[in-house]
C-alpha cells in the first residue's frame, strides 16, 4: 500500500509493514479502498533489551477527483500532548472538546479549518 499511496506518510513508517482485510471497489463512480494496516518500530534500552511497538489502524481512501490537500485526523495520544509541550503542535479548533480528543495535522492550516 505504501507504493500504491505514496502521499500517505503514515504508510511509510516503521518496518514489517503490511495491509490486511483489503476491500476495493467503486461507489457512485468513485474508487474506494479500505484496509487494516500494521507497522512496527523498535527501541533498545541501556542494557541492550529490544522492545517492539506494534501500530495498527484502519484506512479508507476515496478517489474523489477533487483537489484535496493532505489532512490527518486521529485520536490524540499522550505523546501528542508531550509533543505540544515541546512545540510540535497540531491544529486546534473552536471546539475545545474536539481539539482535546483529536490530533489534526495539515501543511495548510487554513484549508484544514
C-alpha positions in Angstrom: 0.0 0.0 0.0 2.9 2.4 0.6 3.8 2.2 -3.1 0.2 2.5 -4.2 -0.5 5.5 -2.0 2.9 7.3 -1.7 1.3 10.6 -0.4 0.2 9.0 2.8 3.2 9.2 5.0 1.5 7.0 7.7 2.0 4.1 5.3 5.8 4.8 5.1 6.5 4.5 8.8 8.4 1.7 10.6 9.1 -1.8 9.4 7.3 -5.1 8.9 4.5 -3.1 7.2 1.5 -4.9 5.8 -2.1 -4.4 4.9 -4.9 -7.0 5.5 -8.7 -7.2 5.2 -8.4 -5.3 1.9 -11.6 -4.2 0.2 -11.6 -2.4 -3.2 -14.4 -1.2 -5.5 -16.4 1.8 -6.6 -19.2 3.7 -5.1 -21.1 6.3 -7.0 -18.3 6.3 -9.6 -15.5 6.9 -7.0 -12.8 4.4 -6.3 -12.8 3.1 -2.8 -10.0 1.2 -1.0 -10.4 0.2 2.7 -7.9 -1.9 4.7 -6.3 -2.5 8.1 -2.7 -1.6 8.3 0.2 -2.6 10.6 3.8 -1.5 11.2 6.4 -1.8 13.9 9.1 0.3 15.5 11.8 -0.7 17.9 13.8 0.7 20.8 16.7 -0.6 22.8 17.3 0.2 26.4 20.7 0.7 28.0 21.0 -3.0 28.8 20.5 -4.0 25.2 17.0 -5.2 25.6 14.9 -4.6 22.5 11.2 -3.7 22.7 8.9 -3.9 19.7 6.0 -1.5 19.4 3.1 -2.5 17.1 0.8 0.1 15.4 -2.5 -1.0 13.9 -5.1 1.3 12.3 -7.8 1.2 9.6 -7.8 3.2 6.4 -10.4 4.3 3.9 -9.3 6.0 0.8 -11.8 7.5 -1.6 -10.8 8.8 -5.0 -12.9 11.9 -5.5 -11.2 13.8 -8.3 -11.3 16.9 -6.1 -8.1 19.0 -5.5 -7.8 17.9 -1.8 -4.8 18.7 0.3 -3.2 16.4 2.9 -5.1 16.1 6.1 -4.7 13.8 9.0 -7.2 13.3 11.8 -6.7 10.7 14.5 -7.2 10.2 18.2 -4.9 12.4 20.3 -2.4 10.4 22.4 -0.2 11.1 25.5 2.8 11.6 23.2 0.9 14.3 21.2 0.5 16.2 24.5 4.2 15.8 25.2 5.0 17.0 21.7 2.8 20.0 22.1 4.7 20.9 25.3 7.9 20.7 23.2 6.4 23.0 20.5 5.1 20.4 18.0 1.5 21.4 17.9 -1.4 20.2 15.9 -4.3 22.3 14.7 -6.8 23.3 17.4 -10.4 24.2 16.6 -13.0 26.3 18.4 -14.4 23.2 20.0 -12.0 22.5 22.9 -13.6 19.1 23.3 -12.8 18.1 19.7 -9.3 19.5 20.0 -8.6 17.5 23.2 -9.9 14.3 21.6 -8.3 14.6 18.1 -4.9 15.3 16.6 -5.3 17.2 13.4 -2.3 17.9 11.0 -2.1 19.5 7.6 0.5 21.6 5.8 -2.3 24.1 5.1 -3.9 25.1 8.4 -6.5 27.3 6.7 -7.6 24.5 4.4 -7.8 22.2 7.4 -10.3 24.5 9.1 
